[in-house]
Amino acid sequence: MESFSHRHVPARRLKRIDTIPPPERLTLEVITMSLRPSLTRVVGCTMLTASLVGFSPVSADDWGTIKGKFKFGGTAPAVAELKADKDIEVCGKQKLLSEELTIGPDGGVANVVVFVRDKDVKIHPDLAAAKKDAVILDNKDCRFTPHVAFVQTGQPFTIRNSDTVGHNSNVSTIKNPPFNGLIPAGGDSTVTFTSEEAIPAQVACNIHPWMKGWVVVRPNPYAAVSAADGTFEIKNVPAGEVELQMWHEKAGYVGEISVKGKAEKTAKGRKKIKVAAGDTDLGEMVLDANLFKK
């Protein structure tokens, strides 16, 4: 039996390795034709092809959505009506209500802030691309809309005035230079925060003192503010363990939640969870009425 070392290999079956073009000229077709099954396995060829063309797919299994609902534990208190005593010809036409504790018909608690507290968390490419889009805080009907806004560091934050009277928007940040600009009717002003804020910063209008709002400034896109029905979603979070932090303007850090009748202490509003691929549903989290009596 002839050994491999003495076997004659026809010249036409050999391909010089130096005929492969430089990396900048590589295409999927060239790589596929150059790497014959006799040189490597099909799996190896696929991996090398992906590496050479710089393709790094994001697997859906690597990301998940955190969702849940905050519900008020008890009878909802009456909502206070606010008195407009400036620019009455405009602001006096609006029915202004306190938004410091907003509870929906089914007991959902609005404006609870939830964010991922971890540092240097991996960011999904789709969310990274959306960072260039401005977040809008509007002075509309003599109130701030939304009541609680969320913006990332480095993301444009535009304060708009849709009213027919002037407003000033006093943003009381701690780690960023405070902003207190006069916004004329129909005007706007854009600021960009360079540092995260440990807690939401209050936004006020010194011209119309009943106007109050908040802005959450975080270093990544993983934050949410509960909607009118108490629900929230944080999409495309990297799978694995993360630490959430929960805050509400009247309760401060949410120190306790109750899920399915079982109370759970959440010191400084912190809660560690494991994010699975797909949905991670935290369920209905009941907030005791005493949390809001501070």
C-alpha positions as protocol buffer text, in pm:
chain_id: "A"
residue {
  index: 1
  type: MET
  ca { x: 0 y: 0 z: 0 }
}
residue {
  index: 2
  type: GLU
  ca { x: 147 y: 332 z: -104 }
}
residue {
  index: 3
  type: SER
  ca { x: 204 y: 572 z: 184 }
}
residue {
  index: 4
  type: PHE
  ca { x: 77 y: 931 z: 177 }
}
residue {
  index: 5
  type: SER
  ca { x: 432 y: 1071 z: 168 }
}
residue {
  index: 6
  type: HIS
  ca { x: 499 y: 897 z: -170 }
}
residue {
  index: 7
  type: ARG
  ca { x: 159 y: 971 z: -326 }
}
residue {
  index: 8
  type: HIS
  ca { x: 167 y: 1194 z: -629 }
}
residue {
  index: 9
  type: VAL
  ca { x: -78 y: 1487 z: -611 }
}
residue {
  index: 10
  type: PRO
  ca { x: -165 y: 1638 z: -950 }
}
residue {
  index: 11
  type: ALA
  ca { x: -58 y: 1998 z: -978 }
}
residue {
  index: 12
  type: ARG
  ca { x: -403 y: 2107 z: -1088 }
}
residue {
  index: 13
  type: ARG
  ca { x: -539 y: 2024 z: -740 }
}
residue {
  index: 14
  type: LEU
  ca { x: -303 y: 2259 z: -561 }
}
residue {
  index: 15
  type: LYS
  ca { x: -383 y: 2625 z: -507 }
}
residue {
  index: 16
  type: ARG
  ca { x: -120 y: 2873 z: -406 }
}
residue {
  index: 17
  type: ILE
  ca { x: -211 y: 3048 z: -79 }
}
residue {
  index: 18
  type: ASP
  ca { x: -47 y: 3370 z: -200 }
}
residue {
  index: 19
  type: THR
  ca { x: -316 y: 3405 z: -468 }
}
residue {
  index: 20
  type: ILE
  ca { x: -569 y: 3504 z: -201 }
}
residue {
  index: 21
  type: PRO
  ca { x: -632 y: 3882 z: -229 }
}
residue {
  index: 22
  type: PRO
  ca { x: -545 y: 4115 z: 60 }
}
residue {
  index: 23
  type: PRO
  ca { x: -816 y: 4148 z: 334 }
}
residue {
  index: 24
  type: GLU
  ca { x: -955 y: 4474 z: 202 }
}
residue {
  index: 25
  type: ARG
  ca { x: -1039 y: 4302 z: -129 }
}
residue {
  index: 26
  type: LEU
  ca { x: -1191 y: 3991 z: 19 }
}
residue {
  index: 27
  type: THR
  ca { x: -1551 y: 3913 z: -67 }
}
residue {
  index: 28
  type: LEU
  ca { x: -1769 y: 3629 z: 45 }
}
residue {
  index: 29
  type: GLU
  ca { x: -1743 y: 3473 z: -302 }
}
residue {
  index: 30
  type: VAL
  ca { x: -1361 y: 3490 z: -310 }
}
residue {
  index: 31
  type: ILE
  ca { x: -1328 y: 3340 z: 37 }
}
residue {
  index: 32
  type: THR
  ca { x: -1573 y: 3060 z: -40 }
}
residue {
  index: 33
  type: MET
  ca { x: -1391 y: 2968 z: -363 }
}
residue {
  index: 34
  type: SER
  ca { x: -1048 y: 2985 z: -199 }
}
residue {
  index: 35
  type: LEU
  ca { x: -1125 y: 2763 z: 99 }
}
residue {
  index: 36
  type: ARG
  ca { x: -1184 y: 2417 z: -44 }
}
residue {
  index: 37
  type: PRO
  ca { x: -1327 y: 2132 z: 165 }
}
residue {
  index: 38
  type: SER
  ca { x: -988 y: 1959 z: 128 }
}
residue {
  index: 39
  type: LEU
  ca { x: -829 y: 2242 z: 329 }
}
residue {
  index: 40
  type: THR
  ca { x: -1086 y: 2283 z: 604 }
}
residue {
  index: 41
  type: ARG
  ca { x: -1420 y: 2160 z: 731 }
}
residue {
  index: 42
  type: VAL
  ca { x: -1737 y: 2340 z: 626 }
}
residue {
  index: 43
  type: VAL
  ca { x: -1793 y: 2470 z: 979 }
}
residue {
  index: 44
  type: GLY
  ca { x: -1444 y: 2610 z: 994 }
}
residue {
  index: 45
  type: CYS
  ca { x: -1493 y: 2778 z: 659 }
}
residue {
  index: 46
  type: THR
  ca { x: -1811 y: 2947 z: 782 }
}
residue {
  index: 47
  type: MET
  ca { x: -1643 y: 3077 z: 1096 }
}
residue {
  index: 48
  type: LEU
  ca { x: -1342 y: 3205 z: 906 }
}
residue {
  index: 49
  type: THR
  ca { x: -1561 y: 3372 z: 646 }
}
residue {
  index: 50
  type: ALA
  ca { x: -1756 y: 3557 z: 916 }
}
residue {
  index: 51
  type: SER
  ca { x: -1435 y: 3663 z: 1086 }
}
residue {
  index: 52
  type: LEU
  ca { x: -1271 y: 3793 z: 769 }
}
residue {
  index: 53
  type: VAL
  ca { x: -1563 y: 4007 z: 657 }
}
residue {
  index: 54
  type: GLY
  ca { x: -1605 y: 4146 z: 1009 }
}
residue {
  index: 55
  type: PHE
  ca { x: -1956 y: 4011 z: 1057 }
}
residue {
  index: 56
  type: SER
  ca { x: -2061 y: 3966 z: 1419 }
}
residue {
  index: 57
  type: PRO
  ca { x: -2430 y: 3877 z: 1444 }
}
residue {
  index: 58
  type: VAL
  ca { x: -2630 y: 3959 z: 1758 }
}
residue {
  index: 59
  type: SER
  ca { x: -2822 y: 3655 z: 1870 }
}
residue {
  index: 60
  type: ALA
  ca { x: -3179 y: 3714 z: 1988 }
}
residue {
  index: 61
  type: ASP
  ca { x: -3099 y: 3477 z: 2273 }
}
residue {
  index: 62
  type: ASP
  ca { x: -2859 y: 3734 z: 2419 }
}
residue {
  index: 63
  type: TRP
  ca { x: -3126 y: 3996 z: 2493 }
}
residue {
  index: 64
  type: GLY
  ca { x: -3448 y: 4018 z: 2689 }
}
residue {
  index: 65
  type: THR
  ca { x: -3727 y: 4256 z: 2789 }
}
residue {
  index: 66
  type: ILE
  ca { x: -3795 y: 4342 z: 3152 }
}
residue {
  index: 67
  type: LYS
  ca { x: -4156 y: 4429 z: 3219 }
}
residue {
  index: 68
  type: GLY
  ca { x: -4395 y: 4461 z: 3508 }
}
residue {
  index: 69
  type: LYS
  ca { x: -4667 y: 4671 z: 3666 }
}
residue {
  index: 70
  type: PHE
  ca { x: -4683 y: 4890 z: 3977 }
}
residue {
  index: 71
  type: LYS
  ca { x: -5009 y: 4894 z: 4167 }
}
residue {
  index: 72
  type: PHE
  ca { x: -5121 y: 5108 z: 4457 }
}
residue {
  index: 73
  type: GLY
  ca { x: -5189 y: 4912 z: 4776 }
}
residue {
  index: 74
  type: GLY
  ca { x: -5496 y: 5074 z: 4922 }
}
residue {
  index: 75
  type: THR
  ca { x: -5759 y: 5332 z: 4837 }
}
residue {
  index: 76
  type: ALA
  ca { x: -5632 y: 5599 z: 4604 }
}
residue {
  index: 77
  type: PRO
  ca { x: -5624 y: 5943 z: 4767 }
}
residue {
  index: 78
  type: ALA
  ca { x: -5810 y: 6235 z: 4615 }
}
residue {
  index: 79
  type: VAL
  ca { x: -5615 y: 6429 z: 4354 }
}
residue {
  index: 80
  type: ALA
  ca { x: -5546 y: 6791 z: 4446 }
}
residue {
  index: 81
  type: GLU
  ca { x: -5643 y: 7061 z: 4198 }
}
residue {
  index: 82
  type: LEU
  ca { x: -5379 y: 7325 z: 4127 }
}
residue {
  index: 83
  type: LYS
  ca { x: -5451 y: 7695 z: 4108 }
}
residue {
  index: 84
  type: ALA
  ca { x: -5314 y: 7893 z: 3816 }
}
residue {
  index: 85
  type: ASP
  ca { x: -5248 y: 8246 z: 3941 }
}
residue {
  index: 86
  type: LYS
  ca { x: -5019 y: 8366 z: 3658 }
}
residue {
  index: 87
  type: ASP
  ca { x: -5105 y: 8417 z: 3290 }
}
residue {
  index: 88
  type: ILE
  ca { x: -5463 y: 8329 z: 3379 }
}
residue {
  index: 89
  type: GLU
  ca { x: -5585 y: 8406 z: 3026 }
}
residue {
  index: 90
  type: VAL
  ca { x: -5388 y: 8100 z: 2909 }
}
residue {
  index: 91
  type: CYS
  ca { x: -5316 y: 7879 z: 3209 }
}
residue {
  index: 92
  type: GLY
  ca { x: -5651 y: 7946 z: 3374 }
}
residue {
  index: 93
  type: LYS
  ca { x: -5827 y: 7768 z: 3090 }
}
residue {
  index: 94
  type: GLN
  ca { x: -5665 y: 7436 z: 3186 }
}
residue {
  index: 95
  type: LYS
  ca { x: -5780 y: 7196 z: 3454 }
}
residue {
  index: 96
  type: LEU
  ca { x: -5453 y: 7152 z: 3637 }
}
residue {
  index: 97
  type: LEU
  ca { x: -5413 y: 6858 z: 3873 }
}
residue {
  index: 98
  type: SER
  ca { x: -5126 y: 6752 z: 4094 }
}
residue {
  index: 99
  type: GLU
  ca { x: -4921 y: 6476 z: 3929 }
}
residue {
  index: 100
  type: GLU
  ca { x: -4698 y: 6389 z: 4224 }
}
residue {
  index: 101
  type: LEU
  ca { x: -4903 y: 6071 z: 4276 }
}
residue {
  index: 102
  type: THR
  ca { x: -5102 y: 5957 z: 3974 }
}
residue {
  index: 103
  type: ILE
  ca { x: -5311 y: 5642 z: 4014 }
}
residue {
  index: 104
  type: GLY
  ca { x: -5512 y: 5489 z: 3730 }
}
residue {
  index: 105
  type: PRO
  ca { x: -5869 y: 5352 z: 3749 }
}
residue {
  index: 106
  type: ASP
  ca { x: -5741 y: 4999 z: 3815 }
}
residue {
  index: 107
  type: GLY
  ca { x: -5486 y: 5113 z: 4075 }
}
residue {
  index: 108
  type: GLY
  ca { x: -5182 y: 5137 z: 3847 }
}
residue {
  index: 109
  type: VAL
  ca { x: -4917 y: 5380 z: 3969 }
}
residue {
  index: 110
  type: ALA
  ca { x: -4777 y: 5610 z: 3701 }
}
residue {
  index: 111
  type: ASN
  ca { x: -4435 y: 5775 z: 3691 }
}
residue {
  index: 112
  type: VAL
  ca { x: -4239 y: 5512 z: 3881 }
}
residue {
  index: 113
  type: VAL
  ca { x: -3882 y: 5523 z: 3753 }
}
residue {
  index: 114
  type: VAL
  ca { x: -3705 y: 5189 z: 3693 }
}
residue {
  index: 115
  type: PHE
  ca { x: -3349 y: 5165 z: 3565 }
}
residue {
  index: 116
  type: VAL
  ca { x: -3061 y: 4919 z: 3538 }
}
residue {
  index: 117
  type: ARG
  ca { x: -2804 y: 5030 z: 3793 }
}
residue {
  index: 118
  type: ASP
  ca { x: -2509 y: 4821 z: 3669 }
}
residue {
  index: 119
  type: LYS
  ca { x: -2206 y: 5001 z: 3527 }
}
residue {
  index: 120
  type: ASP
  ca { x: -2065 y: 4931 z: 3180 }
}
residue {
  index: 121
  type: VAL
  ca { x: -2367 y: 4722 z: 3079 }
}
residue {
  index: 122
  type: LYS
  ca { x: -2361 y: 4591 z: 2721 }
}
residue {
  index: 123
  type: ILE
  ca { x: -2586 y: 4795 z: 2492 }
}
residue {
  index: 124
  type: HIS
  ca { x: -2791 y: 4651 z: 2210 }
}
residue {
  index: 125
  type: PRO
  ca { x: -2692 y: 4800 z: 1870 }
}
residue {
  index: 126
  type: ASP
  ca { x: -3046 y: 4918 z: 1794 }
}
residue {
  index: 127
  type: LEU
  ca { x: -3056 y: 5119 z: 2116 }
}
residue {
  index: 128
  type: ALA
  ca { x: -2710 y: 5262 z: 2062 }
}
residue {
  index: 129
  type: ALA
  ca { x: -2820 y: 5394 z: 1722 }
}
residue {
  index: 130
  type: ALA
  ca { x: -3128 y: 5564 z: 1872 }
}
residue {
  index: 131
  type: LYS
  ca { x: -2918 y: 5775 z: 2111 }
}
residue {
  index: 132
  type: LYS
  ca { x: -2885 y: 6051 z: 1849 }
}
residue {
  index: 133
  type: ASP
  ca { x: -3261 y: 6118 z: 1866 }
}
residue {
  index: 134
  type: ALA
  ca { x: -3358 y: 6408 z: 2093 }
}
residue {
  index: 135
  type: VAL
  ca { x: -3580 y: 6360 z: 2398 }
}
residue {
  index: 136
  type: ILE
  ca { x: -3854 y: 6625 z: 2418 }
}
residue {
  index: 137
  type: LEU
  ca { x: -3983 y: 6786 z: 2737 }
}
residue {
  index: 138
  type: ASP
  ca { x: -4270 y: 7015 z: 2644 }
}
residue {
  index: 139
  type: ASN
  ca { x: -4421 y: 7309 z: 2830 }
}
residue {
  index: 140
  type: LYS
  ca { x: -4776 y: 7245 z: 2716 }
}
residue {
  index: 141
  type: ASP
  ca { x: -5104 y: 7359 z: 2873 }
}
residue {
  index: 142
  type: CYS
  ca { x: -4899 y: 7513 z: 3155 }
}
residue {
  index: 143
  type: ARG
  ca { x: -4759 y: 7178 z: 3267 }
}
residue {
  index: 144
  type: PHE
  ca { x: -4460 y: 6963 z: 3174 }
}
residue {
  index: 145
  type: THR
  ca { x: -4519 y: 6680 z: 2927 }
}
residue {
  index: 146
  type: PRO
  ca { x: -4414 y: 6413 z: 3006 }
}
residue {
  index: 147
  type: HIS
  ca { x: -4419 y: 6459 z: 3381 }
}
residue {
  index: 148
  type: VAL
  ca { x: -4106 y: 6243 z: 3406 }
}
residue {
  index: 149
  type: ALA
  ca { x: -3865 y: 6237 z: 3113 }
}
residue {
  index: 150
  type: PHE
  ca { x: -3573 y: 6000 z: 3058 }
}
residue {
  index: 151
  type: VAL
  ca { x: -3257 y: 6094 z: 2870 }
}
residue {
  index: 152
  type: GLN
  ca { x: -2912 y: 5939 z: 2834 }
}
residue {
  index: 153
  type: THR
  ca { x: -2584 y: 6117 z: 2886 }
}
residue {
  index: 154
  type: GLY
  ca { x: -2470 y: 6254 z: 2553 }
}
residue {
  index: 155
  type: GLN
  ca { x: -2824 y: 6250 z: 2411 }
}
residue {
  index: 156
  type: PRO
  ca { x: -2990 y: 6578 z: 2305 }
}
residue {
  index: 157
  type: PHE
  ca { x: -3252 y: 6698 z: 2554 }
}
residue {
  index: 158
  type: THR
  ca { x: -3484 y: 6955 z: 2401 }
}
residue {
  index: 159
  type: ILE
  ca { x: -3707 y: 7169 z: 2621 }
}
residue {
  index: 160
  type: ARG
  ca { x: -3993 y: 7299 z: 2408 }
}
residue {
  index: 161
  type: ASN
  ca { x: -4264 y: 7555 z: 2473 }
}
residue {
  index: 162
  type: SER
  ca { x: -4589 y: 7481 z: 2290 }
}
residue {
  index: 163
  type: ASP
  ca { x: -4782 y: 7740 z: 2493 }
}
residue {
  index: 164
  type: THR
  ca { x: -4859 y: 8097 z: 2386 }
}
residue {
  index: 165
  type: VAL
  ca { x: -4689 y: 8238 z: 2698 }
}
residue {
  index: 166
  type: GLY
  ca { x: -4325 y: 8224 z: 2796 }
}
residue {
  index: 167
  type: HIS
  ca { x: -4187 y: 7970 z: 3046 }
}
residue {
  index: 168
  type: ASN
  ca { x: -3855 y: 7921 z: 3214 }
}
residue {
  index: 169
  type: SER
  ca { x: -3744 y: 7563 z: 3271 }
}
residue {
  index: 170
  type: ASN
  ca { x: -3526 y: 7533 z: 3580 }
}
residue {
  index: 171
  type: VAL
  ca { x: -3350 y: 7193 z: 3570 }
}
residue {
  index: 172
  type: SER
  ca { x: -3190 y: 7132 z: 3912 }
}
residue {
  index: 173
  type: THR
  ca { x: -2919 y: 6881 z: 3827 }
}
residue {
  index: 174
  type: ILE
  ca { x: -2640 y: 6802 z: 4072 }
}
residue {
  index: 175
  type: LYS
  ca { x: -2360 y: 6645 z: 3868 }
}
residue {
  index: 176
  type: ASN
  ca { x: -2435 y: 6851 z: 3558 }
}
residue {
  index: 177
  type: PRO
  ca { x: -2445 y: 7232 z: 3535 }
}
residue {
  index: 178
  type: PRO
  ca { x: -2801 y: 7344 z: 3622 }
}
residue {
  index: 179
  type: PHE
  ca { x: -3010 y: 7487 z: 3341 }
}
residue {
  index: 180
  type: ASN
  ca { x: -3251 y: 7776 z: 3391 }
}
residue {
  index: 181
  type: GLY
  ca { x: -3340 y: 7911 z: 3050 }
}
residue {
  index: 182
  type: LEU
  ca { x: -3624 y: 8132 z: 2942 }
}
residue {
  index: 183
  type: ILE
  ca { x: -3821 y: 7955 z: 2666 }
}
residue {
  index: 184
  type: PRO
  ca { x: -4036 y: 8197 z: 2465 }
}
residue {
  index: 185
  type: ALA
  ca { x: -4372 y: 8097 z: 2324 }
}
residue {
  index: 186
  type: GLY
  ca { x: -4317 y: 7853 z: 2040 }
}
residue {
  index: 187
  type: GLY
  ca { x: -3945 y: 7830 z: 2116 }
}
residue {
  index: 188
  type: ASP
  ca { x: -3714 y: 7558 z: 2241 }
}
residue {
  index: 189
  type: SER
  ca { x: -3369 y: 7505 z: 2386 }
}
residue {
  index: 190
  type: THR
  ca { x: -3146 y: 7197 z: 2375 }
}
residue {
  index: 191
  type: VAL
  ca { x: -2899 y: 7083 z: 2638 }
}
residue {
  index: 192
  type: THR
  ca { x: -2681 y: 6773 z: 2668 }
}
residue {
  index: 193
  type: PHE
  ca { x: -2587 y: 6612 z: 2998 }
}
residue {
  index: 194
  type: THR
  ca { x: -2238 y: 6467 z: 3030 }
}
residue {
  index: 195
  type: SER
  ca { x: -2274 y: 6298 z: 3370 }
}
residue {
  index: 196
  type: GLU
  ca { x: -2537 y: 6062 z: 3506 }
}
residue {
  index: 197
  type: GLU
  ca { x: -2755 y: 6176 z: 3795 }
}
residue {
  index: 198
  type: ALA
  ca { x: -2797 y: 5942 z: 4092 }
}
residue {
  index: 199
  type: ILE
  ca { x: -3159 y: 6048 z: 4133 }
}
residue {
  index: 200
  type: PRO
  ca { x: -3399 y: 6225 z: 3898 }
}
residue {
  index: 201
  type: ALA
  ca { x: -3352 y: 6602 z: 3876 }
}
residue {
  index: 202
  type: GLN
  ca { x: -3649 y: 6828 z: 3938 }
}
residue {
  index: 203
  type: VAL
  ca { x: -3769 y: 7059 z: 3664 }
}
residue {
  index: 204
  type: ALA
  ca { x: -3967 y: 7369 z: 3765 }
}
residue {
  index: 205
  type: CYS
  ca { x: -4101 y: 7686 z: 3610 }
}
residue {
  index: 206
  type: ASN
  ca { x: -4031 y: 7990 z: 3828 }
}
residue {
  index: 207
  type: ILE
  ca { x: -4287 y: 8194 z: 3635 }
}
residue {
  index: 208
  type: HIS
  ca { x: -4562 y: 7940 z: 3699 }
}
residue {
  index: 209
  type: PRO
  ca { x: -4476 y: 7780 z: 4037 }
}
residue {
  index: 210
  type: TRP
  ca { x: -4732 y: 7499 z: 4014 }
}
residue {
  index: 211
  type: MET
  ca { x: -4541 y: 7346 z: 3722 }
}
residue {
  index: 212
  type: LYS
  ca { x: -4324 y: 7054 z: 3837 }
}
residue {
  index: 213
  type: GLY
  ca { x: -4155 y: 6774 z: 3647 }
}
residue {
  index: 214
  type: TRP
  ca { x: -3853 y: 6547 z: 3655 }
}
residue {
  index: 215
  type: VAL
  ca { x: -3575 y: 6431 z: 3428 }
}
residue {
  index: 216
  type: VAL
  ca { x: -3392 y: 6099 z: 3469 }
}
residue {
  index: 217
  type: VAL
  ca { x: -3033 y: 6114 z: 3341 }
}
residue {
  index: 218
  type: ARG
  ca { x: -2866 y: 5775 z: 3295 }
}
residue {
  index: 219
  type: PRO
  ca { x: -2550 y: 5653 z: 3115 }
}
residue {
  index: 220
  type: ASN
  ca { x: -2733 y: 5383 z: 2916 }
}
residue {
  index: 221
  type: PRO
  ca { x: -3075 y: 5326 z: 2754 }
}
residue {
  index: 222
  type: TYR
  ca { x: -3199 y: 5079 z: 3015 }
}
residue {
  index: 223
  type: ALA
  ca { x: -3459 y: 5280 z: 3203 }
}
residue {
  index: 224
  type: ALA
  ca { x: -3834 y: 5324 z: 3195 }
}
residue {
  index: 225
  type: VAL
  ca { x: -4110 y: 5532 z: 3353 }
}
residue {
  index: 226
  type: SER
  ca { x: -4434 y: 5353 z: 3434 }
}
residue {
  index: 227
  type: ALA
  ca { x: -4730 y: 5451 z: 3217 }
}
residue {
  index: 228
  type: ALA
  ca { x: -5072 y: 5571 z: 3330 }
}
residue {
  index: 229
  type: ASP
  ca { x: -5178 y: 5212 z: 3398 }
}
residue {
  index: 230
  type: GLY
  ca { x: -4862 y: 5135 z: 3599 }
}
residue {
  index: 231
  type: THR
  ca { x: -4695 y: 4917 z: 3336 }
}
residue {
  index: 232
  type: PHE
  ca { x: -4337 y: 4951 z: 3215 }
}
residue {
  index: 233
  type: GLU
  ca { x: -4096 y: 4783 z: 2973 }
}
residue {
  index: 234
  type: ILE
  ca { x: -3719 y: 4795 z: 2935 }
}
residue {
  index: 235
  type: LYS
  ca { x: -3629 y: 4637 z: 2603 }
}
residue {
  index: 236
  type: ASN
  ca { x: -3315 y: 4465 z: 2471 }
}
residue {
  index: 237
  type: VAL
  ca { x: -3142 y: 4419 z: 2805 }
}
residue {
  index: 238
  type: PRO
  ca { x: -2841 y: 4183 z: 2794 }
}
residue {
  index: 239
  type: ALA
  ca { x: -2930 y: 3840 z: 2932 }
}
residue {
  index: 240
  type: GLY
  ca { x: -2792 y: 3761 z: 3276 }
}
residue {
  index: 241
  type: GLU
  ca { x: -2812 y: 3916 z: 3622 }
}
residue {
  index: 242
  type: VAL
  ca { x: -2871 y: 4290 z: 3655 }
}
residue {
  index: 243
  type: GLU
  ca { x: -2962 y: 4518 z: 3943 }
}
residue {
  index: 244
  type: LEU
  ca { x: -3267 y: 4741 z: 3909 }
}
residue {
  index: 245
  type: GLN
  ca { x: -3336 y: 5056 z: 4105 }
}
residue {
  index: 246
  type: MET
  ca { x: -3686 y: 5198 z: 4157 }
}
residue {
  index: 247
  type: TRP
  ca { x: -3780 y: 5555 z: 4248 }
}
residue {
  index: 248
  type: HIS
  ca { x: -4092 y: 5767 z: 4274 }
}
residue {
  index: 249
  type: GLU
  ca { x: -4110 y: 6141 z: 4342 }
}
residue {
  index: 250
  type: LYS
  ca { x: -4338 y: 6108 z: 4646 }
}
residue {
  index: 251
  type: ALA
  ca { x: -4199 y: 5781 z: 4784 }
}
residue {
  index: 252
  type: GLY
  ca { x: -3832 y: 5837 z: 4702 }
}
residue {
  index: 253
  type: TYR
  ca { x: -3649 y: 5508 z: 4659 }
}
residue {
  index: 254
  type: VAL
  ca { x: -3911 y: 5232 z: 4663 }
}
residue {
  index: 255
  type: GLY
  ca { x: -3813 y: 5045 z: 4979 }
}
residue {
  index: 256
  type: GLU
  ca { x: -4068 y: 4764 z: 4964 }
}
residue {
  index: 257
  type: ILE
  ca { x: -4281 y: 4585 z: 4708 }
}
residue {
  index: 258
  type: SER
  ca { x: -4531 y: 4305 z: 4740 }
}
residue {
  index: 259
  type: VAL
  ca { x: -4565 y: 4035 z: 4477 }
}
residue {
  index: 260
  type: LYS
  ca { x: -4847 y: 3780 z: 4503 }
}
residue {
  index: 261
  type: GLY
  ca { x: -4905 y: 3881 z: 4865 }
}
residue {
  index: 262
  type: LYS
  ca { x: -4541 y: 3836 z: 4968 }
}
residue {
  index: 263
  type: ALA
  ca { x: -4360 y: 4149 z: 5088 }
}
residue {
  index: 264
  type: GLU
  ca { x: -4006 y: 4204 z: 4968 }
}
residue {
  index: 265
  type: LYS
  ca { x: -3767 y: 4465 z: 5107 }
}
residue {
  index: 266
  type: THR
  ca { x: -3581 y: 4658 z: 4839 }
}
residue {
  index: 267
  type: ALA
  ca { x: -3319 y: 4868 z: 5017 }
}
residue {
  index: 268
  type: LYS
  ca { x: -3271 y: 5199 z: 4836 }
}
residue {
  index: 269
  type: GLY
  ca { x: -3507 y: 5066 z: 4571 }
}
residue {
  index: 270
  type: ARG
  ca { x: -3260 y: 4803 z: 4453 }
}
residue {
  index: 271
  type: LYS
  ca { x: -3364 y: 4463 z: 4325 }
}
residue {
  index: 272
  type: LYS
  ca { x: -3144 y: 4203 z: 4153 }
}
residue {
  index: 273
  type: ILE
  ca { x: -3306 y: 3998 z: 3881 }
}
residue {
  index: 274
  type: LYS
  ca { x: -3198 y: 3748 z: 3618 }
}
residue {
  index: 275
  type: VAL
  ca { x: -3288 y: 3854 z: 3267 }
}
residue {
  index: 276
  type: ALA
  ca { x: -3378 y: 3567 z: 3038 }
}
residue {
  index: 277
  type: ALA
  ca { x: -3391 y: 3569 z: 2660 }
}
residue {
  index: 278
  type: GLY
  ca { x: -3734 y: 3694 z: 2556 }
}
residue {
  index: 279
  type: ASP
  ca { x: -3956 y: 3836 z: 2830 }
}
residue {
  index: 280
  type: THR
  ca { x: -3876 y: 3863 z: 3200 }
}
residue {
  index: 281
  type: ASP
  ca { x: -4207 y: 3953 z: 3363 }
}
residue {
  index: 282
  type: LEU
  ca { x: -4177 y: 4081 z: 3721 }
}
residue {
  index: 283
  type: GLY
  ca { x: -4555 y: 4065 z: 3753 }
}
residue {
  index: 284
  type: GLU
  ca { x: -4773 y: 4301 z: 3953 }
}
residue {
  index: 285
  type: MET
  ca { x: -4575 y: 4481 z: 4222 }
}
residue {
  index: 286
  type: VAL
  ca { x: -4794 y: 4636 z: 4488 }
}
residue {
  index: 287
  type: LEU
  ca { x: -4668 y: 4953 z: 4655 }
}
residue {
  index: 288
  type: ASP
  ca { x: -4805 y: 5007 z: 5004 }
}
residue {
  index: 289
  type: ALA
  ca { x: -4988 y: 5334 z: 5059 }
}
residue {
  index: 290
  type: ASN
  ca { x: -4755 y: 5421 z: 5348 }
}
residue {
  index: 291
  type: LEU
  ca { x: -4464 y: 5454 z: 5106 }
}
residue {
  index: 292
  type: PHE
  ca { x: -4622 y: 5773 z: 4973 }
}
residue {
  index: 293
  type: LYS
  ca { x: -4681 y: 5944 z: 5308 }
}
residue {
  index: 294
  type: LYS
  ca { x: -4334 y: 6096 z: 5337 }
}
